Amino acid sequence: MKATHSFTDDSAVIRLEGLTRPVRMLHLTDTHLRFYDERDGERFQGCVEYTKRIEEYHRERGTEPDPEKPFRQSMALAATQDLDLLALTGDIIHFPSPASVEFVIEQITQLGVPAIYTSGNHDVHYTDEPVNAEIRLTRLAALQPLHNGDPDCNARDIGGIRFVSVDNSVPQLSRKQVAFVKAQLQQGQPTVLLFHWPLSLPTLRDAVIEMLGSPPMMGDPDWSTQSRVAWQVSEDTPETLEFVEAVTTAPNVVAVFCGHVHFAHADAINTRAVQYVGAPGFEGGRRLVEFQPL
C-alpha cells in the first residue's frame, strides 16, 4: 500500500493509494484538564492541592496555568475545519473526575464531529493513586461516556480509512487487544492507530530521554528496571511486544497518532507509515491532518 507523508509540528498531509476522497482529522492529546467537585469525595482535597502546585509551576515558567483556555481554543479551531474526525489520544483529563468527563463530553457534543477517545495514564487514576491495571478497571465506568464503546479497543471506518484505538494507558496490552488489532489489520484497509504511549523508535528515543530522563515508550529495548519502577511500569509483556511487531510490520498501517511525552515529533516506522507524536494540548499543541488520494 503506497503512502506519502509531509508534515510540520502542527499539520500533516498523508496521501494514500486507493483513497477516494479527502478525510480531515484534528489530533489532540495531553490537554490535562482538571475539573473537580464534591463528587470526588475523599479525592477532592488531593485534586485541590495538585491544582495549586501545577498552577504555581506554570506561573513560575511563564506558561498558561489553566488548561481549559487552550482546550477551548482547539475546539474553536476544530469548528472551522470541516472535520471528519476528532482524535483524542489520552491524558485529555488529568484525573477521572465526573466534572472533567462532563466538560469534555459537553465540548465534543457542541462540536458535532465524530470523536474517538482513548485513555492515557492520567485519565485512569487520581494523582494519589498508583498506576496499574487494577486501578484502571475501577475507573472505566466513569470514563465510559468518553469512550462511547469498548474502552480497551475500538474501530471506526471513515472515508475508507480504518481508525483503530487501543488503550495502552497502563501501558501493557492484553491478549484481547492484540487479537482485536490483528483482526482489524487483516481486513486490508488503510489503517490508522490511535493510542497514548508512543512506540519506541530509534529516531524518537534520544529526544525522549533528553526530555524525561527515561524512555517511557512501548517496546523500548533498554528501559532499565529501576526507571520502570519509578514510572510504575512493568516489563513489557509478550502481548505488548506482539502488538508492537504487528503495528510496525503490517503493510496497511499508514500512521500512528499518540502523545504522552509532551513534545511534537514525527518518525518513520517503515517506508509507508509515520508515527506522529502530538505536542501537549495544555500548551496549545494540536495537529490538523488531511488524508488525500494519492
Summary of the structure (lengths in Angstrom):
residues: 294
radius of gyration: 18.0
end to end distance: 10.6
largest distance: 54.4
contacts: 1018
relative contact order: 0.21
helix: 37%
strand: 23%
